[in-house]
Amino acid sequence: MNALELTLLRIGFLAVLWLFVIAAVGVIRTDIFGPRRKRARSTRQQVSGLPAAAMAMAKPKPSARQKQPRSSRTVPHMLLVTAGALAGTSLGLTDEQITIGRANDATLVLSDDYASTRHARLFPQDGQWLVEDLGSTNGTYLDRQKVTEPTPVPVGVPIRIGKTVLELRR
């Protein structure tokens, strides 16, 4: 190998090394500060939205005919952590959303290295619970399928966030 080939090989190695470092810093930045500013605003608006009183006034109330009778047998009443550091932990379900992540202000705070600061949220809509990934690094999975949009969660189907597994229970 002559000197020119060796120099080109060294420069190529350094370029690949720097690309790796830049990618790693980008992932760490996203995990600490959340997605880029433009996307973070829309996510914050979706997560926080309007104050509860304003949301109640903004949502049209369905009439008595439109309301579907909900059987208490099919409606989940709690969120149970089935695997991970918090296994056995349960949360009662109300009409409020549940935020999941490593942030201290999350409803369910995970100490999972594979969970983002604001990883996912569970929220009720039209008599069912939906899971939404909030731009996490490693993704949220509903029964081995990656969640890319708000998805209905059936009772007993596992939701995986890193090493933590959650289920809705009756």
Salt bridges, closest charged atoms under 4 A:
ASP31 OD2 - ARG102 NH2 2.74
ASP105 OD2 - ARG118 NH2 3.18
GLU132 OE1 - ARG121 NE 2.62
ASP133 OD1 - HIS119 NE2 3.97
GLU167 OE1 - ARG169 NH2 2.76
